[in-house]
Amino acid sequence: MHQDHYDIINIGASFAGLTLAHHLPPHYRVLVIDKKPALNYYVESTGLVTQATRDMLASFTNVDRFIPNRITTIGVVAPDYKKMFFSHTKEPWIYSTDTPELVQHMSETLPNNVTLQLRATFSDVNVDREQKYPVEIRYQQNGEQKLVRVRFMVGADGSHSQVAKKNQHLSQNTKFLAGLEKVFFGDITLGEHPKNTVYHFWFGAFSLGYGGWLSPTIVKGKPAFRLGLAKLKKDIKDLEKINQFIATLQEKNMIRIEQGTEEILTFGSLIPIGGPLRNVSDKHTLLIGDAAGLCGAFAADGIKGAVVSAKVAAEIIPEHLEGNARALSEFYPRIQTYKSLMTYYRKQQLYRLLWNKMKSNRTFEALFDIIARQKESFLHQFCDSKDRNSSLFWVIVRPGSILHLLKYSWFLLLDMIRQTKKETSFHKKPI
């Protein structure tokens, strides 16, 4: 079997893999493989990027061409669909992207030293440290077995990384949200500025683990919107409730689906929520993006982690190949230099721990009441929590919210007691 040789191979061609390919030094031969038939076929992402992430993307690709909506408002809807609040900023705090076409554009503008192969599925890896190109990669492309030798391999292949699975020295994601999203032609009719608003629905028992979302977009020049549900992976079968969610939004005149049309796109994904993985590298391999667990455990946001980790990888991999034995150990410390991003991930894990203990509508409604009192400052804290290392903690803990906080804490305690009794009953063996 013919063997080709490259310096670096990226397994995966989404935000992480393509950003890395754009930033590696031009004297390296780089191969990028992805199993999709086309990179604008679908992308497992809601495609929302913050200002800081937009700026990083704009430094090497024409991201503004693929931004249909500049978002200045967030709408938060309580479990009863009756209570809601809107929080605003003067300038856009997040951007909706035409994600499939943006990723396609990133692939079309790759440097000349990069080769991209689609319909290519990674299958196995072997390492022979005596070889100049020690990493032997096997993959299938269009049903044909292929073999390539490289000096270094990057796992940019998402939350269920096959690169991590094939390497006993690397950690793997074990905690996930299961998400399902649909895209429709039509309009959002909720609030005063729906074209500039994203919405988060708190469902309590209807969708434990995360909730629902709704955001505007443009598809083929026509107004459209994206909506979805996410739940803990153990409840993945309940994602069929998305149709009930859609029907409720229509009944309450919150959305209008263009007459005579069905959903444009439906896709599901597993979102890692366990936080950054402990072991993400060995001498010949590095995991980046979702494969490394660089996704907000609470907000389920992964694009910034993908872009930042790829930019850092593009710095440390050449240093490693040129003999710096400590270069790969600098991966997380250098990510931290991007506005304390690792600190953000640690906070997200604490928020996730708390959110997972909330089990009833009344608990979600009590938390909603606390945050709604701070709606004027909520969005500033929310959008700054990742880009400027602020904290959502201070939205909740305010002197004027003590009574509401006590009410929330009581309901949370009751949820925890009820859950403990339920688990004890489930595990009790019959006599």
N, C-alpha and C positions, 0 to 999 in steps of 0.2 A: 504494500500500500504506500502510495506517495506521501511523503511528509514535507510540509512547508514549515518555515521557521519564522517566528516573530519574537520581539522582545517582550511584549505584554499582550495578554488576551483579557478582554472584558466580557464576562458572561452576563448579558442583559443590556438592552439598549433603550432604557427610559431615561429619566432625568439624571440618575446617578451615573450610569454607564456612558451616556453621551457627553455629559459635562466633563467627566474624566478624560474622555478621548479628545475633547477640545483643548484641554490644558496640558497634556503631556508634552514634553519637549519634542520638537519636530524630527530629531535624529533617531527617535525610536520607531520601529515598525510595530504598529498596533493593529490587532484584530478585534473586532466587536461582533459577537454573534447574538442572535435573538430568535426565539421560536415563533414569533408572530409572522404572518405572511406579509404584512405591511405595518409600518409603525404608526400610521394613522387609522389602523383597523379598529383599535380600541385602546384606551389607556385606563388602568385601574386607579383612577384618581378623580376627585371632584374638581381638581384644577384651580383651586384658590391659592393665590400667592400673596404674601405680605409685601410691603414696600421694599424692605431690605432684600427679600428674595428676588423681587422684580429687578432691583438694581444690579444684583449679581448676574442674573440672566442677561440683562441688557448689555453687560460688559463683553459678551461674546456672541450674542444672537439677537435677532430683531424681534424681541418679545412683544413690543408694543403693537406690532402688526397683528398679534393674536390675542389682544385684550379687548373683548367686546363691551365689558362693563367695569366701571371704576366704582368701587363700593365705598360709601361713606357712612352707612347705617347698618346696625344689627337689630333685628327684631326677635325678641324672646317670647315664646308663647307657652302659657301654663297648660297643665294636663286637661283642664276643662275647655280649652280653646277660647274661653271668654276673656280671661285676663291676659294682657300682653303689654309689653313696653318696647319703646324704640330708643336707642341710644345713638348719637351722631358724632361725627368729627367733621371739621371743615374740609380737610383734604382726604383723599382716598386712603383708607387703612388696609384695604385688601383689594385684589384684582381677580376678576373672573377671567379665565383663559379658555380659548378654544384649544384644549389640551392635546387632542390627537394631531391637529395640524401644527401646533407648536413643536411637538416632539418630532414630527416628520421634517419640519424645517431644520431643526437641530441636526438631524441625520444628513440632510442634503447639503449642509454647509461644513461638514467635517473636513479637517485638514487633509492634505494629500498623503500624509504618512499613515492614515487610518483606512483600513479595509472593513466594510460592513457586510455581513452575511446574514440574510433572513431565512426563515423556515429552517433554522439550525438549532437543534436541541442537544444541549450538553448531556453526555451520558456517563463519562468516567474520566478519572485522572490517575496517573502514576508518576512517581518522582524518582529520578535517578540522579543523585547529587554529583556523580562523577561526570556528567555530561555538561557541555557548555550551555545547552538549552535543557535544563533538568526536568521540566514539567511537560509530560506527554498528555495531551488532551484528546479524548475521543468524543465525537459528536456526529449526529445524523443530520443531513441536509437533503430534503426532497427524497427521503428513503435511502440515500447513499451514505455509507459509513465513511467518515473522514478522520484523519489523524493530523495533528499539528503539534510541534514542539515549541515551547516558549520559555523565557527566563522567569516570568512572573505571571500569576493569575489573579484576577480581581472578580469577586462575587458581587455583582450588581443585579442579582436575579431575584430580588424581592423577598417578601416575608417568609416564604417557604423555600429558602435558598438550597438548591441542589449542590452548590459548591460547599456550603457548610455541612450538608448531610454526608457528603463523600469524604469529609476530613475529620477524623476523630479528635483532632487537636482544637477544633473550632466549636464555639457555642452555637446553639440554634434557638430561634424564637419558640416559645412554648405557650404564650398567652396572646389571645387574639380577640378582636372584634370581627364579627361577620357583617359586612355591609352589602346592601343591594341598592342600586341607583337606576332611575329611569329618566329619560330625556324626552320632552314633548315640545312640539310647536304650540305656541300659545302665549298667554300673558299671566303674570302674577297680579292680582288685584287687591292685595293686602297692604295697607299702609299708604302713606302719602308719596313715597318715592320708591316704588317697587323695582325700578330698573337699577337702583343704586343701593339695594338692600339685600342682605342675606338673612335667612330666618332659621332659628333653632327652636325646635318643638320639644318640650319636655313632656313625656308621656307617662312617667311613672311606671306602673305595672305593664303597660302596653308595650314598652320597649326598653326594658332594663338594660343598663350597660352604656347606653349612649343617648338615643332619641332619634329624632328626625330632622331633616334639613331641607331647605328650599332656596334656590338661588337663580337669578336671571342669567341668560346667556343669549347668544345669537348663533344660529346654525344656518349655513348657506344664505346668509343675508337676511334671515327672517327671525323675528322675536321667538324665543324659546325659553324653557326653564328646565332645571334639573332638580329632582327631588329624590330623597332616599331615606332608608332606615338603617340603623346599625344596632346590633345587639351582641351580647357576649356569645362566643362561639358555641357554647353548650346549648344555646337557644336558636341555633341557626335555622331550624325548621319553621320558626315563627316569622321569618322574613316574608312569608307569603302575606303577612298583614299589610304589606306595602299597598296592596290594592284597596284595602279598607281605608288606609291613610289617604290615598288619592280620592276615593269616593267622598270622604268626609270634607276634604278641602274643596271639592266641587260643590257639595251641598251647602257649605258655609260661604260660598262665593269668594274664596280666597285665591282660586286659580281658574283660568279658562283655557281648556284644551281646544285647539283649532278644530272646527267641525270637520268630520270626515277623515281625521288622521288618527293613527295609532302612535305608540311610542316610537321615537326615532332610534333609540338605543336602550338596551338593558344590559347591565353588567354587574357582577358580584365580585367581591374581593375579601380577603382576610387581611386585617390590619394589625400589625404587631403592637401590643400595648404593655409589654413587659419591661420596657426601657432598654437602654444600651446594653449590649451583650458583653460578658466578661472577656471572652477570648475571641478576638476578631482577626487575628493574624498569626501566621507562622512564617518560616523563612522564605516561602515561595508564594504566599497567598494573603490576600486582604479582603475582608468583607466591608462594603460601604452601603449607605442608604438603609432601606428597610431590611436588607439582609443582615445588617449589624444592629438592628433594633432601634435605629435612629429615627424614631417616630414618637410624637407626643402621646403618652399613655392615656391622657385624659381627652385632649382635643383631637387625637387621631390624625395629626397633620404630619406629612412626611416629606413634602417637596423641599423645604429648607434644609432638612437633614441630608437629603440626597445631594443637593447642590454643594453645600458646605463640605460634606465628607469627601465628595469627589475632588473639590479644589484642594483640600488638604492632602488627599491621596496623590494628586499630581505633583505635590512637592516632595513627599516623603518616599515614594516609590523610587524615583531616580536617585535620591540620596542613598537608599538601601542598596540599589543595584551597583552604585559606585563605591560601596564598601563601608558605609556608616552602619555599624551593627546596632545602633540604638534608634535608628530613624523610625522604624515601625512602632516603637513604644511611644513615640511622640504623637500618635494619631489622635487620641482623645484630648491631651493637653492643648494641641493646636486647634482643635475644634472649639475648645473652651474660649479661645481668643476671639472668636466671632460672637461678640456681645454675650459672653457667658452662656453659650448654648447648652453646654453640659449641665449647668446649674438649672436651666429651664427644664431639661429632661428629668432631673431629680424632683423638682417641684411637681411636675406632671404626674409622677408616680404617687406622690402623696395625695393629689387631687383624685386620682383613680381609686386609691384605697378607700377614700371617703365616699365617692360616688357609688362604688360597688356595694356599699352597705345600705344604701337607700333603696327601699323595697316597696314603698306605698305612695300613692298619689298625694296623700296629705303631707308627706315628708318633702316631696318635690315642690308642692305648693308653698310650704313654709319657707323653703330656701328661695323660691321665686319672690316671695314677699320681701325678703331681706334685700335681695339684689335690686328689685324694682325701686326701692327707696333710694338707691344710689345710681339711678339710670343716667344722670348727667355725667358722672365720672366713670361709669362702668366700661364703656367702650375704650376710653383712654387706657385704663388698666388692662383690659382684655388684649388690645392690639400691641400694647407695649410689653406685655409679659414675655414675649419671645424676642422682639427686636430691640428692646431696651432694658431687659432684665428687671422689669417691675413684677409685682406679685398681685394675684387676684385675692389673696388672703385679706388684704386691707379693704376690699370691697365689702366683705362680710363682717369683719370685726370692726365695728364703729360704735362709739358711745351711744348714739341714738338708736341702735338696733339691738340693745341688750335683751329686751323682752321678746322680740322676734327670734333672737338667737336662742334663748332658753326654750321657746316653743319648738323650734327646729331640732334642738338637741334632744328634747324629750321624745319627739316622734322618731328620731334616728335611733335612740336607745330601744324603743319599742320594736322597731324593725329588726334590730340586732338580736333581741331576745326571741322574737318570733322565729327568726331564721335559725337560731341555735336550737330551739325546740323542734323545728322541722327536720333539721339534720340529725338530731339525736333520735327522733322517731324513725327516720328512714334507716338508720344504721342499727337500730335495736333488733336483735335476733329473737324470733319466737321461741318460747320455752317448750 
